[in-house]
Amino acid sequence: MTLVVPLSDRFHEAAEEWADIRLMETEDALEVKAEQALLEVEHLVSGVHEVEFTVEDGELRYDPSDELAKLLSKHAENTGVDEATVLGLHVDLFARVFLDDDAKRPSSAPPK
């Protein structure tokens, strides 16, 4: 089951902040933040340490582990929304993982 999750404004802002602090392209930061969020969710549910996904056109495409698929299905049934929406909420929850609120762009970095 491939889930397609539109990435929220909150997620995009976190990726932009990540990119700015680490002097990387926003597209690369979107992938890093997506991987971090998926790993957090998958690890909590199934113990998975690696995930394969794509980020394209503002959407995350992911095939969850069997354990996560079961959890998403259960939550979807309980809430009346689809599995992709449930995964999107979890991914959005973890969007700011590993962002240090005190971190700043290096002073030696070129201007934006």
GIMO-V320900 format. One record per residue. N is the residue number from 1. RES is the residue in one small letter. PSI is psi in degrees with one decimal (999 if undefined). OMEGA is omega in radians with two decimals (* if undefined). Layout:
n;res;psi;omega
N;RES;PSI;OMEGA
N;RES;PSI;OMEGA
This chain:
n;res;psi;omega
1;m;114.6;3.07
2;t;124.6;3.10
3;l;137.9;3.10
4;v;118.7;-3.05
5;v;116.8;3.02
6;p;133.1;-3.14
7;l;129.6;-3.05
8;s;166.8;3.04
9;d;-39.7;3.12
10;r;-42.4;3.13
11;f;-45.2;3.13
12;h;-40.2;3.10
13;e;-41.2;3.11
14;a;-41.3;3.12
15;a;-40.7;3.11
16;e;-40.1;3.09
17;e;-43.8;3.11
18;w;-45.4;-3.13
19;a;-43.0;-3.10
20;d;-45.9;-3.10
21;i;-36.2;-3.05
22;r;7.4;3.09
23;l;53.3;3.12
24;m;166.7;3.11
25;e;146.1;-3.13
26;t;-39.5;3.13
27;e;-40.7;3.10
28;d;-39.4;3.14
29;a;-35.5;3.08
30;l;-41.7;3.13
31;e;-42.2;3.13
32;v;-47.6;-3.12
33;k;-37.4;3.09
34;a;-44.4;3.12
35;e;-44.7;3.13
36;q;-47.2;-3.11
37;a;-45.5;3.13
38;l;-40.5;3.11
39;l;-40.1;3.11
40;e;-48.1;-3.11
41;v;-51.1;-3.10
42;e;-42.8;-3.11
43;h;-40.8;3.12
44;l;-37.0;-3.05
45;v;-44.2;-2.97
46;s;-8.4;-3.12
47;g;7.3;-3.13
48;v;141.9;3.14
49;h;-3.7;3.12
50;e;142.7;3.11
51;v;148.5;3.04
52;e;131.2;-3.04
53;f;172.4;2.99
54;t;148.7;3.00
55;v;120.0;-3.08
56;e;133.0;3.09
57;d;41.4;3.09
58;g;13.0;3.14
59;e;146.0;3.06
60;l;129.7;3.08
61;r;127.0;-3.02
62;y;139.1;3.01
63;d;102.3;-3.10
64;p;156.5;3.03
65;s;164.2;3.13
66;d;-41.2;-3.13
67;e;-45.2;3.13
68;l;-38.9;3.12
69;a;-41.2;3.11
70;k;-43.9;3.13
71;l;-45.0;3.13
72;l;-41.0;3.12
73;s;-43.8;3.12
74;k;-46.4;3.14
75;h;-37.5;3.12
76;a;-43.8;3.12
77;e;-41.6;-3.11
78;n;-29.2;-3.05
79;t;-15.3;-3.14
80;g;18.2;3.05
81;v;169.8;-3.11
82;d;168.5;-3.09
83;e;-38.1;3.14
84;a;-37.9;3.11
85;t;-41.9;3.12
86;v;-45.8;3.11
87;l;-40.7;3.12
88;g;-39.0;3.10
89;l;-40.9;3.11
90;h;-44.2;3.13
91;v;-42.9;3.13
92;d;-38.0;3.11
93;l;-39.7;-3.09
94;f;9.4;-3.09
95;a;-34.7;-3.07
96;r;10.9;3.08
97;v;136.9;3.10
98;f;7.9;3.02
99;l;125.0;3.12
100;d;118.0;-3.10
101;d;-20.3;3.13
102;d;-7.1;-3.10
103;a;141.5;-3.13
104;k;159.7;3.06
105;r;135.4;-3.14
106;p;140.3;-3.11
107;s;-23.2;3.14
108;s;-2.5;-3.11
109;a;145.9;3.07
110;p;156.5;3.13
111;p;153.2;3.13
112;k;999;*
